[in-house]
Amino acid sequence: MTTEQAIRAGRSIQETAEFLGVHANHVRNLLARKALRATHIGRRIIVLNAELDRFLAQHTESATAVDAR
């Protein structure tokens, strides 16, 4: 995957935060805890769409299990 393809295949921290409806600092905390993974391209941090899909699926399943109780 080229740099340009990776950038198009993902979102910046700010874009990820807007997509999730949270503050950018929360996304940074998720990255620091390794709950969400990112790719570094130069100084840019890109959260790949596939990783965001994985994160959402994992946390949606967790929320559904709690709601089912």
Residue pairs with C-beta under 8 A, 6 or more apart in sequence:
1 9
3 41
3 42
6 39
6 41
6 46
6 48
7 41
7 44
7 46
9 46
9 48
9 49
9 50
10 38
10 39
10 46
10 47
10 48
10 49
10 51
10 52
11 19
11 46
11 47
11 49
11 52
12 44
12 45
12 46
12 47
13 24
13 27
13 28
13 31
13 38
13 45
13 47
14 24
16 27
16 36
16 47
16 52
17 23
17 24
17 26
17 27
19 52
20 26
20 27
27 36
27 47
30 36
30 55
31 37
31 38
31 45
31 47
35 55
36 47
36 51
36 52
36 55
37 47
37 48
37 51
38 45
38 46
38 47
38 48
38 51
39 45
39 46
39 47
39 48
40 46
